[in-house]
């Protein structure tokens, strides 16, 4: 059993190590969603909805949308690592990330389970105003899903690139117009042993006390 700290620091984005051949029991995915429903929800509205996609045709359609959006993204200068041209080490890291993103994009439709967390609103238009509060009623739950998946030896990746073509994906999923997608989370058993914490900025570079 992992400690809470180990779970939080080793839940990584899994792209190249997703097992595309091993089926994922639906009950295991349902368990993870059930855990996610304990996340905070603004004013306890609980307007989240969860699409668990296992049908091969549906997965292929979503995978095609994601691949197209990803190819466009990777062609941008930011994704190519040019953003860190003055930092060769960071640029190398971003290049590896780009390679990993491309790898998953080519295989997204082959991942055994695709999970799409959604937010249901009163109308087709998102309400004006506090978007942080609105999406905070779903995104913590989506992260809880990924933590729960990690705890039962499933790998996941937080992806949103398909939202460039959100309407196309909504048509594939037959979503009502007042249901809005937040992410596309590939879910599969992972290959290899385990994961370790990722390199991050020193705390001193990002922590501010009392004021900036």
Secondary structure, DSSP 8 states (H G I E B T S, - for coil): ---HHHHHHH--B-STTB-SSS---HHHHHHHHHHHTTS--GGG---EEEEEE--HHHHHHHHHHHHHHHHHHHTSTTTTTGGGTT-HHHHHHHHHHHHHHHHHHTTGGGSSEEEEEEEE-SSSS--SS-HHHHHTTTHHHHHHHHHHHHHTTEEEEEE-GGGGGHHHHHHHHT--TTEEE--EEEEEEB-SS---------HHHH--SS--
